[in-house]
Amino acid sequence: MKKSMYILTIAASFFMVACGGNSEGEVTAEGNTEATEDAATEEAVEEVAEEASIVGEWKMTDMDMGMEIPAGSEEAFAASIKEAVDATVYTFNEDGTMSLVSNLGEESGTYSIDGSTLTVTTKKTETTDVKELTASTLVLKVSEEGMNMTMSFERK
């Protein structure tokens, strides 16, 4: 049983290599002239894009493995998830480098974002779907080998 939970935690950590995305939203500005409106709107759009950037530190707040927990394993499963959530922090730098601190140790590598797909390369390359990215929230979804895991993060 402990071996299964350990393997699950390791698998979850490998799938946690993600963060990023795009933001869509409508920004409006009021002004007295058309030029003022255009400048204010452009500035507001830049501000929203800056706030929704993946660059920064992200602390994991929740993880849903998207699978049925084997009967009798609920307590151990919950403890493993809590341990992974409590220990996981991603840092994404402006230069495309990143680091991950988790209950399995520390890793560093690179990342890139193409649309809503985040690609992280550490010891191996992993891709993740960015479901939400705001100034304070990041939600990632990993769909691989029958797993539909969702990880939620908060900006530190």
N, C-alpha and C positions, 0 to 999 in steps of 0.2 A: 504494500500500500504506500509506504513512504517513498519507494522508488517511483511509483506512478506519479505521485504528486511532485516529486523532484523533476521528473521528465516533463510534466505539464508546465511547471514553472519555467524551466529552461526554454521550452517551446514558446511559451508566452513572451519571454524576454526577447527571443529572436524576432518575434513578430512585432515587438514594440519599437522597432527601429523605424520611426516615422514621425512626421509632423510637417504641415505646410498646407498650401492651398491657395485658393483665390477667394476674393470676396466680391459679391455682387450687391449692389444696393443703389437706391436712388438718393441723391443728394440735391437739395434745393437751397437756393439762397435768394433773399429779397434785396432789391436795390432800386435806386432811383433811375438809373440809366441802364441800357442794355450792356454797355461795356463793363459797368460795375457788377452787374449780375453775372456776366461771363467770368470775370476775374474771381468773384467770390465763389462761384460754383467750382471753378478749376481748383482753387485753394482748398475748398471743402473736400473735393474728391481726393486730392493729394493727402490730406489729413486722414481721411478714412482708410486709404490704402496703407499709409504709414502705421496706423493703429492696428491694422489687421495683419501685419507682417509676422512671419514665423520666427524672425530673428529675435532671440532672447532665450530666457530660461523657462521651461515648462515642467511643472510638477504634476505627476499623475494623480488624479482624484478618484478614478473609478475604472474598473475593467470588467467587461462582460465577455466571457469566453464563448458565448453563443452556442452552448452545447448543453446537453442534459448531464447533470451530475449523477454519477453512479450512486445507487442507493447505499446508504451507510457511510458515504464518503463526504457528506455535506459539510461537516465541521472541519475536517482536514482541508477540504477544498477551499472553504472560506478563509481559513488561516493562511493558506498559501497565496491566495489572491491578495489578502490584506498585506502580507509581507512584501509582495511584489509592488503593490500600489504605493505603500509607504516609502519604499526605497528608490523609486524611479523618478529621475529628473533628466530631461533632455536639454541641451544647450545648442542652439543653432546660431552660428556666427554669420555676419554679413559676407564674409569671404568664401562661403560655401563649405566651411568645415563645421563639424558637429562633435559633440561628446554625449555619452550616455552613462549615467550612474544608475545601477540597479542592484538588486540583492545578489546578483551573480558577479558583480565587480564593475569595473570601468572599461569603456571602449571609446575610441575616437575614430573619426572617419570623415567622409564627405557626404553632402546631400545635394539634391537638385529637385526642382518642382516643375512639372509640365502639366499645366491645367490643374486638375484636382488629384494628380498622381504625385506622390512624394517618393523619391528613390533615395535610399540611404545605403552607403557602402562602408562597411567596417571590415570584418573578416570575410564577409560575403555581401552580396547585393540583395536588398529586399525592397519591394515596392508596397505602398500602402495608399488607400483612398482617403483623401481628406474630405470628411463629411461636413465639417464646420470649422471656420477660422474667423474669430473676431479679435478685438483688442485684448480680450481676457480669456477666451475659451478656444480650445483646440480639440476636435473629435476626429479620431482616425478609425478606419475600419479595415480589417485584414480578412480577406476571403481566400483561403488557401486550404487545400486538402480536406475539404468538408468542414472547415472551421470558419465561423463568421464572427470574429472577435471584434469588439468595439472598445476603444480606449479613450478616456476623457482626461484632458489636462487643463490646468489653470496656469496662467502666467504668474511667475514668481515676482 
